[in-house]
């Protein structure tokens, strides 16, 4: 079993970093980020080039080293998402996308049915390989370390800073 990296950090700093990355994600995706377990593809509904754009913006904004990051390990490539059947299937579901969007808008985001439609689409997706996705917690950990780091490889230990 791999040894976890231990980071000692005060609560105020961790909270500030949490808010910074959370605001970035919410602004970029236009979705609510509830906790560190929120997944980029599954919960924020980003895929393919959208994931790539998000990560590039994140890396450039916060100057983070992602040289050891393997995109294909976490996400599907754009060409993997769209087979001929998948395109036709999505076209058939287009009226439902529009209807669900209207419901979400008219209920001021109280009712969001899109997540169910996306699960249906994934159920009928063809030839998709398994990926690990990436969480808000992974992005936060990478932000703290200034390099690509998964959350499950790091342990945050809170401590009180010494008074000055």
N, C-alpha and C positions, 0 to 999 in steps of 0.2 A: 504494500500500500504506500502510495506516495505521501511524503511529508507535506503538510500544509504550510504555506508562508504565513507568518503571524505579523500583523500590522497593529501597532499600538497607536491609538488615535483618540483625541478628545471628542466628546459627543457633538459639541458646537461645530467643529470642523467637518465631521462626517455628515451632519445634518445639512450644512451649507453645500457640500458636494452633492449630496442626494438631491437637493432641490435644484441645483444647477443642471444635472443630467436629466432629471424628471422634466423640467421645463423645456429642455432641448427636445426630448422625445415627444412631448405633447404638442409643441409648436410645429415640429417637423411632420408628425403623423396625423395631427388633428384628432387624435384619440386620447381618452382619459387613461392615465397610467396610475393604477391603484397601489401597486406594491412591487418589490424587487423581483417577484416571480413572473411578472408579465413578460410573455414571449413576443418577440418582434413579428414573427410570421404568423403564429397561431392566434395570438390575442390582438395584435395591432393590424393584422390583415395585410402585411406587406410581403411582397414576393418578387423574385427576379431582380429586375433593374431598380425597383423601389428600394429593396434592401441594400443594393450596392450604392445607390445615391445617398441613403441615410448614413451608411458607414463612412463613405468618403467625406460627407459633411462633418460627421463626428470627429474623424481623424484630423481633418484640416483645422476645424475650429479649436480643438483642444491639444493639438500637436502630440498625438499619441502614436507610438510605434506599433504598427500592425503587421510588421514584416513576417511574423510567424503565424499569421492568421490564414487559414485555408477556407475560402468562401464556400467551396463545394462540400465541406464537412458540415457546415451549418445550414446552408440554404440550397434550394434548387436553382439551377441556371434558367435563364429566360426560355431557351429552346426546349428545356425539359418540361416546362409548364404547358406548352401549347402543341398538342397533337391535333390532327384533323378532327378527330372525334371531340376533343375537348373544346375546340373553337365552336363547332356546331352545337354542342351541349350548352355552352355559355350563351350562344345566340338565342337558343330556345328559352333560357332562363332570364334573358334581358328584361322582359316585362316585369318579372318578379323583383329583380334588382331595383327597378324604378319604383315599383309599388312600395317596397320595403324602405327605400330612401324617403319617399313621401311620408310614410308612417313615422319614421324617425324625426323628420323635420317638423311635422305638425304636432308631435308630442314633445317637442323641445328635448329630444334625446332621451326621454324617459323609456320609450319602447324602441329597442334596437333588435330587429329580426335578422340583420345581415349575417350575424355569426352563425345562425342556423343554416342559412343558404350556403355559406362558405363550407360548412361541414358536409352538406349534401354534395356540393361540387367536388370536394376532396374524396368523398366516398366513391364517386364515379370516375375519379381520375385514373388514367391508365399509365402503367409503367413508371411510377414515381418511386425513386429510391428513398430510403430512410435518411433523414437528416436530424441533427441535434437541436436545431433552432438556436436562438441566442436570447438571453433574458436582459431585462433592464439591470438586474444585479450584475451580469457579466460586463455590461457597458460601464456601470458605476465602478466596478473593481478595476477595469482597464483604465478608467479616468484617474483613479487614485494612484495606480502604479505607473501611469504614463506609458504603458505598453499593453499589448493584448494579453489579458489574463482572465481566466474563467473564475467565476465566483466560488465554485466548489474546491478551488485549489488555494483559497486564501481564507484566513480566519481574522476577523476584526476584533480586537480587544480594546474596549473602552477604558480610558483612564482620565483622571483629572489632571489638567495641566498645573504645573507648579506656579503659585502666585508670584507676581513680579514686584 
